[in-house]
Structures are given as C-alpha cells and as structure tokens.
Amino acid sequence: MNTGKHQSKVIISATCFADADAAIAMATSLAQKVKGVVHGLLVEDESILRHANLPLAKAVAFQSGIPRRVTPKAMASAFRRDARMFKTILAKTANEASINWSFESKPGQLMPLLHSVSSKGDLVLLGHQRTPMTSDEIVYLNYGDSGDGSFLELANQVAREMNVPFQVISFMKSESKTSFSSGTGSASGRDNITTHHSVNQVLELLYKKSLKAAFIVVGEDNNLDIYEILEAARCPIVYLVQKQPGS
C-alpha cells in the first residue's frame, strides 16, 4: 500500500466532528502501520447547507433525538466549530503517535472531494458515530479484488490487536449470481463456507450487526456505492483507493 515514491495517506473524512472523533484514533493507528501520514478532511456538505435554506428546516441531534431549527448562518457556524475540534483532536492524537498530519475543511460533496485529495494506494476512513449498542466486531468486504492480500492482513491485524471477532465477506462475479463467502476469526481471513447472496442481502446483514469498523476492498472494474455500505454498517468505514476517477 506504500509503494514507489508515493507516501501513503490515511484520509479521515466526515461531515461533522462527532463522526470524525469516532475514527481519529484508528486513522492514526493505520498511518503507523502503513508508515504513512494522516490527513483530516471535514466536508461542509452542500446538501446540508441547501436544507438549512428551506423554510422551517430542522436538524435532529444524534444523542438527544430532539429536532431543532437550523439556518444557513447556524450551519456555517457549526461547520467552523466542528473543523476547529476536528483539527485540534487530530493534531493531538497524531503528534502523540509521532505521525505527520494535515487538515482542511472544504464545502462540496463527500466522494468528489475525497477523489480530489486521494491517490491510488491511499486509505480512506469515513467516520461514523458508533451507536450505543455497538459490539466489538470488524468485517472485511471484498468486492472483486484479487490483490496481494496486504489490505486483508491489515484489517485482520487491527482485529487481532483489538482482540475482537473478524469476519470476511467476499463477492465473486459469475454469469448468473454473486458468490458470497464468510468466515469468522480466521488468522488468514480465509474460510471454508461458501453460499450465494445478493448485495442487498449483504447490506441487510450489515444492518443487523453492530460493528466496530468495516474494511472494504473493491476491484478496479467494480463500482461500489460506499454510501450504501456506510448507511447499512453504521460504523467507521475503511477502504483502499484502487484507481482514480476516469482512469
């Protein structure tokens, strides 16, 4: 993952500090493992700002569940406040781990902004607040990649160090269906159980779980909706950048 002259980045991105805070420590740990740097990106989501312009627009707090009136001015202030907190905690955590870091806050949409700051071989960590019922389990989702296995071993290493269960889910394209295989707790990430599921069934499986993190690897000919995975898994997502848009 850290090949040639390119020094791998671990890019931690979120649209609010609460989501970023759930993943900063993991991002720094990953940067240590791949001998890379960590880059924080707070996305001032354009859709949120558009929503704030609507009459009677409200936002619901994650912790309290109480809806509150929002305005464009209030949302802009919230983004600035979250950016300061994100940068402060990232700097503190990275400095304590002797990891080089950088940070930026940009308006726009999440995936296009991530494409603009990432290169092949980088790791992207999408932050997500962990739910109160979150258990300690890590899953690895393989969507058609046939690489050297280093990303799989990285995910497995993280699970071993955290002493949590580790499950591998692999998709292999065929003419009529997708092959799904899953294994739990294997040192190599391989397994002896194979069955067939659709992507929607896997999303449903993730939705029923309470995860610590999910690692995703996608083959270069496979376009995956990261948003669907993030929404279903409801935990920090780590994926390996395999190619640049249009390449």
Backbone torsions as a table, in degrees:
resi	resn	phi	psi	omega
1	MET	NA	-20.0	176.0
2	ASN	-115.6	85.3	-171.5
3	THR	-114.2	154.7	176.1
4	GLY	60.9	-145.0	-177.9
5	LYS	-88.4	-8.2	-178.3
6	HIS	-80.5	122.6	175.4
7	GLN	-87.2	122.4	-176.5
8	SER	-58.7	143.4	173.1
9	LYS	-110.7	146.7	165.7
10	VAL	-108.8	110.7	-175.2
11	ILE	-99.6	115.2	178.2
12	ILE	-102.9	122.4	-173.5
13	SER	-130.3	147.0	178.6
14	ALA	-162.6	166.9	176.9
15	THR	-103.4	0.0	174.9
16	CYS	-155.0	160.4	-177.3
17	PHE	-64.9	-37.9	-177.6
18	ALA	-58.5	-39.9	177.7
19	ASP	-69.3	-41.7	-179.6
20	ALA	-65.8	-41.8	-176.2
21	ASP	-60.0	-29.0	-179.2
22	ALA	-70.3	-11.7	-172.0
23	ALA	-130.3	-3.1	-176.1
24	ILE	-61.2	-45.0	-178.9
25	ALA	-62.3	-41.2	179.0
26	MET	-66.5	-39.9	179.9
27	ALA	-61.7	-42.0	179.0
28	THR	-66.1	-40.8	177.8
29	SER	-63.1	-40.9	178.3
30	LEU	-64.7	-39.9	179.0
31	ALA	-61.5	-38.1	176.0
32	GLN	-62.8	-42.5	-176.3
33	LYS	-67.9	-36.8	-178.1
34	VAL	-96.8	5.9	-179.5
35	LYS	54.8	47.2	-178.2
36	GLY	-119.8	-166.9	177.9
37	VAL	-114.7	163.5	178.9
38	VAL	-115.9	136.7	-178.5
39	HIS	-126.8	123.2	177.9
40	GLY	-93.2	137.7	179.1
41	LEU	-135.3	108.3	172.6
42	LEU	-91.8	121.4	-178.8
43	VAL	-96.1	116.9	174.7
44	GLU	-82.4	86.7	-169.0
45	ASP	-58.2	122.0	-178.3
46	GLU	-62.7	-34.4	-179.4
47	SER	-66.5	-34.3	177.0
48	ILE	-67.2	-42.2	179.5
49	LEU	-65.9	-37.5	176.7
50	ARG	-64.7	-40.9	179.0
51	HIS	-61.4	-38.5	-179.0
52	ALA	-64.9	-20.8	178.6
53	ASN	-81.1	-12.0	-178.0
54	LEU	-75.2	146.7	176.6
55	PRO	-60.9	137.7	178.0
56	LEU	60.0	26.9	179.0
57	ALA	-63.7	138.3	179.9
58	LYS	-134.6	154.3	174.6
59	ALA	-123.6	146.0	-179.3
60	VAL	-107.2	123.1	178.9
61	ALA	-67.8	136.1	-177.2
62	PHE	-62.1	-44.0	-174.7
63	GLN	-75.0	-47.3	-174.0
64	SER	-90.9	-26.2	-176.7
65	GLY	74.1	12.1	-177.1
66	ILE	-93.2	124.3	177.9
67	PRO	-73.8	140.2	179.0
68	ARG	-133.9	147.2	178.9
69	ARG	-65.2	136.1	177.5
70	VAL	-125.3	152.9	176.8
71	THR	-133.2	161.0	176.3
72	PRO	-55.0	-39.9	-179.5
73	LYS	-65.0	-42.3	-180.0
74	ALA	-66.1	-39.7	-179.9
75	MET	-67.9	-41.0	177.9
76	ALA	-61.4	-40.5	177.8
77	SER	-65.7	-38.8	179.2
78	ALA	-65.2	-41.2	178.2
79	PHE	-63.1	-41.1	179.1
80	ARG	-64.3	-42.6	179.6
81	ARG	-64.0	-44.6	179.3
82	ASP	-64.6	-36.9	178.9
83	ALA	-63.2	-42.8	179.1
84	ARG	-62.6	-44.0	-178.7
85	MET	-67.9	-43.2	178.4
86	PHE	-57.7	-51.0	-178.2
87	LYS	-62.5	-41.8	-178.2
88	THR	-63.6	-48.2	-178.3
89	ILE	-70.4	-38.2	177.4
90	LEU	-61.7	-46.4	-179.8
91	ALA	-61.2	-44.7	-179.1
92	LYS	-62.7	-47.3	-177.4
93	THR	-66.8	-44.3	-179.1
94	ALA	-67.5	-42.0	179.5
95	ASN	-63.1	-40.3	178.7
96	GLU	-63.8	-28.1	179.5
97	ALA	-95.4	4.7	-178.7
98	SER	57.8	41.5	178.8
99	ILE	-110.5	132.0	174.6
100	ASN	-67.7	142.5	-176.0
101	TRP	-141.6	161.9	173.0
102	SER	-149.3	165.2	-176.5
103	PHE	-151.8	145.8	172.2
104	GLU	-151.7	153.4	176.1
105	SER	-122.9	125.8	-175.3
106	LYS	-136.1	143.3	171.7
107	PRO	-80.4	149.8	178.0
108	GLY	145.9	-153.5	179.2
109	GLN	-114.3	146.4	-170.4
110	LEU	-55.2	-60.4	-172.7
111	MET	-65.6	-44.9	176.4
112	PRO	-58.0	-39.0	179.0
113	LEU	-67.9	-38.6	177.4
114	LEU	-64.2	-41.0	177.1
115	HIS	-59.8	-35.2	-175.4
116	SER	-73.3	-21.5	-176.3
117	VAL	-111.3	-1.7	-176.1
118	SER	-109.3	157.6	175.7
119	SER	-130.4	162.2	178.8
120	LYS	-57.3	132.5	-179.3
121	GLY	98.5	-12.6	176.9
122	ASP	-74.3	157.6	172.0
123	LEU	-105.9	134.3	176.2
124	VAL	-113.2	129.4	179.1
125	LEU	-117.2	114.5	177.6
126	LEU	-92.8	117.4	-178.6
127	GLY	-73.3	149.7	175.5
128	HIS	-156.2	131.3	177.3
129	GLN	-58.8	131.7	177.6
130	ARG	-80.6	138.9	-178.4
131	THR	-74.0	158.8	-179.8
132	PRO	-58.8	-26.4	-177.6
133	MET	-93.2	10.3	-176.7
134	THR	-58.0	132.5	175.5
135	SER	-99.9	178.1	179.4
136	ASP	-100.8	89.3	177.6
137	GLU	-147.0	142.0	177.1
138	ILE	-120.3	136.0	176.1
139	VAL	-117.4	151.8	178.1
140	TYR	-123.2	120.4	-177.7
141	LEU	-109.0	122.5	-179.5
142	ASN	-111.8	111.5	179.8
143	TYR	-105.0	74.1	170.5
144	GLY	80.7	16.8	178.4
145	ASP	-88.3	142.5	177.3
146	SER	-128.3	42.3	-176.6
147	GLY	-76.2	-161.3	-173.3
148	ASP	-85.5	-0.4	176.6
149	GLY	86.7	1.4	-176.7
150	SER	-67.0	-34.3	179.5
151	PHE	-71.0	-38.5	174.9
152	LEU	-60.4	-45.6	-179.7
153	GLU	-65.3	-35.3	177.9
154	LEU	-62.2	-46.8	179.1
155	ALA	-61.8	-42.5	179.9
156	ASN	-64.9	-38.2	178.3
157	GLN	-62.6	-42.6	178.3
158	VAL	-60.2	-44.0	179.9
159	ALA	-64.3	-41.1	-179.9
160	ARG	-64.4	-43.9	-178.7
161	GLU	-65.0	-32.9	178.4
162	MET	-85.9	-7.8	-179.5
163	ASN	56.8	48.9	179.7
164	VAL	-123.4	157.4	177.3
165	PRO	-59.7	150.4	-177.5
166	PHE	-133.8	124.3	-178.7
167	GLN	-122.6	136.9	178.9
168	VAL	-110.0	132.1	177.0
169	ILE	-126.7	119.7	-176.5
170	SER	-120.5	139.0	176.1
171	PHE	-111.3	130.8	176.6
172	MET	-127.4	119.0	-175.3
173	LYS	-67.2	140.7	171.9
174	SER	-136.3	178.9	-175.7
175	GLU	-66.8	-35.3	-172.2
176	SER	-114.3	-19.0	-175.6
177	LYS	-158.2	172.4	177.9
178	THR	-103.1	132.4	179.1
179	SER	-89.7	133.1	-177.0
180	PHE	-121.6	129.0	175.6
181	SER	-131.5	143.1	-178.8
182	SER	-137.0	142.6	176.7
183	GLY	-142.5	148.1	-176.2
184	THR	-119.8	129.1	170.9
185	GLY	74.0	14.1	-179.0
186	SER	-76.0	137.4	-179.1
187	ALA	-65.7	-31.3	-178.1
188	SER	-97.4	-8.0	-177.0
189	GLY	83.0	4.6	179.4
190	ARG	-98.5	169.8	-173.9
191	ASP	-153.8	174.9	-179.1
192	ASN	-120.8	13.3	-178.5
193	ILE	-113.6	123.9	179.1
194	THR	-132.7	131.6	176.0
195	THR	-145.6	-170.1	-176.0
196	HIS	-129.4	128.5	-179.6
197	HIS	-140.5	155.4	172.8
198	SER	-86.5	165.7	177.5
199	VAL	-59.8	-39.1	179.7
200	ASN	-61.7	-36.6	178.2
201	GLN	-66.6	-36.0	177.7
202	VAL	-68.3	-39.8	176.5
203	LEU	-60.6	-39.5	177.8
204	GLU	-65.1	-39.0	177.0
205	LEU	-60.7	-45.3	179.7
206	LEU	-63.6	-38.6	-178.7
207	TYR	-63.0	-32.2	-179.0
208	LYS	-80.1	-16.2	-179.5
209	LYS	-87.7	163.5	170.1
210	SER	-122.1	103.7	-167.2
211	LEU	-106.0	152.8	172.5
212	LYS	-82.4	-40.2	179.4
213	ALA	-166.5	159.3	175.0
214	ALA	-131.5	129.1	175.8
215	PHE	-101.7	136.1	-176.7
216	ILE	-128.9	131.8	172.0
217	VAL	-124.8	134.7	-174.9
218	VAL	-125.2	130.3	175.8
219	GLY	-62.1	155.9	-174.0
220	GLU	-66.6	-19.2	179.2
221	ASP	-100.8	15.6	-174.6
222	ASN	-122.1	121.4	177.0
223	ASN	-98.9	118.5	-176.0
224	LEU	-115.5	138.9	177.0
225	ASP	-83.6	98.3	-178.5
226	ILE	-61.4	-33.9	179.7
227	TYR	-58.4	-40.4	179.9
228	GLU	-61.8	-42.6	179.2
229	ILE	-65.3	-45.0	-178.9
230	LEU	-62.0	-41.5	-179.7
231	GLU	-67.2	-38.8	-178.3
232	ALA	-76.0	-42.5	-174.9
233	ALA	-78.6	-32.4	178.0
234	ARG	54.4	46.4	-180.0
235	CYS	-155.7	168.2	175.4
236	PRO	-57.6	137.5	-178.8
237	ILE	-114.6	132.7	175.9
238	VAL	-117.5	125.6	175.3
239	TYR	-133.4	152.8	-178.6
240	LEU	-94.1	126.3	178.1
241	VAL	-74.1	115.0	-176.9
242	GLN	-96.1	-29.5	-178.6
243	LYS	-155.7	164.9	175.9
244	GLN	-95.5	151.5	178.7
245	PRO	-55.1	133.2	177.2
246	GLY	84.0	-3.0	-178.5
247	SER	-87.0	NA	NA
